[in-house]
Amino acid sequence: MSKVDLRIKIGSLELKNPVLLASGTVGYGNEIANFTDLSKIGGIVTKSLSLKPRPGNPPQRITETPSGMLNAIGLANVGVEEFVKSKIPFLKEVNSTLICNIAASSVEEYVECTKILTSEESIKAFEINVSCPNVKEGGLEFGNDLKAVGRITAETKKVTSKPIFIKLSPNVARISEFAKVVLSEGGDAVSAINTLVGTSFNIWTKKPKIRNITGGLSGPAIRPVALAKVLEISRNCPIPIIGIGGILTWQDAIEFMIVGASAFQIGTANFINPNSGLDILKGIEEFCIQTNVTKISDLTATYQI
Ligand SMILES: Cc1cc2nc3c(=O)[nH]c(=O)nc-3n(C[C@H](O)[C@H](O)[C@H](O)COP(=O)(O)O)c2cc1C
């Protein structure tokens, strides 16, 4: 039994600890299960699920960059139906909280996916990935459009009683404005941040290193940006925040909690050390003991400015 109360609450969702595994970096949990004890992790966020299966982009889809990586996977996934049929049975065996991440190309598709998945008892919350092109609006990302983010929040809330987290794009001028819209439309939390747009070129061929030309930058390179975004939300909007972006160590995770995160997600770090979630949890617990923190949730938003 831990000396520190590691439990946290986000809306009506209770987690045994604040460590979540980030969407797209652990598949549907199955890809990492042999390398870490998923039953000890606070929760798993699935790869983004869309209504129909998606093959994703052609390779090259990933390239390493200084202190990070660029990816343009193109939301490859099995689709909600196949997910329910073939992935949920495995996830049920793992005693970890399941959060389903949803991607879509229209508001209606977000709603339809949420509606289908909400009847699955093992799914405890939804994370909505708004960093997707809105096909009906000429491909502008939902995550860049305050009205669209508000509509997605309001419409998905109507079809489920489970918590809705909106995963915000950092590629905007004032991320806190998006958090305010999510709060006012009934969203339970925001996840911040998704990847930053980046690119990289081969100097000899003069071609982009990834086929899609641009990709999403993740890893320690984005951590200061992510921390600034979380802090901005925390100072301007009273909505729970799930911090994401370049967490490699327990110190990084604590930094996110101090600037306002209630929980946090581990993404790119899983590719370096698939057990990093549990290593980070151990480090935080020891930090709490050392600094006389009895409840981990007491660390949230304790910044001194
Ligand atoms: C290979 C890869 C695939 C990803 N796929 C998704 C995805 O399907 N949906 C999503 O919301 N975020 C996706 N992300 C973003 C991560 O969940 C996370 O927000 C981002 O990588 C920043 O965290 P990190 O620096 O700890 O990796 C992906 C990231 C990577 C590296």
The ligand as a MOL file (V3000), in Angstrom:
LIG
                    3D

  0  0  0     0  0            999 V3000
M  V30 BEGIN CTAB
M  V30 COUNTS 31 33 0 0 0
M  V30 BEGIN ATOM
M  V30 1 C 3.3560 8.0790 -33.5610 0
M  V30 2 C 2.3240 8.9680 -32.9260 0
M  V30 3 C 0.9880 8.7850 -33.2120 0
M  V30 4 C 0.0170 9.6100 -32.6250 0
M  V30 5 N -1.2980 9.3920 -32.9010 0
M  V30 6 C -2.2510 10.1480 -32.2790 0
M  V30 7 C -3.6310 9.8870 -32.5110 0
M  V30 8 O -4.0270 8.9700 -33.2320 0
M  V30 9 N -4.5310 10.6950 -31.8760 0
M  V30 10 C -4.1660 11.7100 -31.0350 0
M  V30 11 O -5.0380 12.3850 -30.4810 0
M  V30 12 N -2.8480 11.9550 -30.7940 0
M  V30 13 C -1.9010 11.2040 -31.3930 0
M  V30 14 N -0.5660 11.4530 -31.1370 0
M  V30 15 C -0.1880 12.5660 -30.2430 0
M  V30 16 C 0.1530 12.0900 -28.8340 0
M  V30 17 O -0.9460 11.4610 -28.2220 0
M  V30 18 C 0.6310 13.2760 -27.9650 0
M  V30 19 O -0.3840 14.2360 -27.8640 0
M  V30 20 C 1.8790 13.9420 -28.5370 0
M  V30 21 O 2.7580 12.9900 -29.0980 0
M  V30 22 C 2.6380 14.7800 -27.5110 0
M  V30 23 O 3.0750 13.9880 -26.4360 0
M  V30 24 P 4.5600 13.3400 -26.3560 0
M  V30 25 O 5.5330 14.4550 -26.6280 0
M  V30 26 O 4.6710 12.7860 -24.9710 0
M  V30 27 O 4.6330 12.2890 -27.4070 0
M  V30 28 C 0.4180 10.6370 -31.7290 0
M  V30 29 C 1.7820 10.8010 -31.4420 0
M  V30 30 C 2.7370 9.9930 -32.0150 0
M  V30 31 C 4.1860 10.2080 -31.6630 0
M  V30 END ATOM
M  V30 BEGIN BOND
M  V30 1 1 1 2
M  V30 2 1 2 3
M  V30 3 2 2 30
M  V30 4 2 3 4
M  V30 5 1 4 5
M  V30 6 1 4 28
M  V30 7 2 5 6
M  V30 8 1 6 7
M  V30 9 1 6 13
M  V30 10 2 7 8
M  V30 11 1 7 9
M  V30 12 1 9 10
M  V30 13 2 10 11
M  V30 14 1 10 12
M  V30 15 2 12 13
M  V30 16 1 13 14
M  V30 17 1 14 15
M  V30 18 1 14 28
M  V30 19 1 15 16
M  V30 20 1 16 17
M  V30 21 1 16 18
M  V30 22 1 18 19
M  V30 23 1 18 20
M  V30 24 1 20 21
M  V30 25 1 20 22
M  V30 26 1 22 23
M  V30 27 1 23 24
M  V30 28 2 24 25
M  V30 29 1 24 26
M  V30 30 1 24 27
M  V30 31 2 28 29
M  V30 32 1 29 30
M  V30 33 1 30 31
M  V30 END BOND
M  V30 END CTAB
M  END
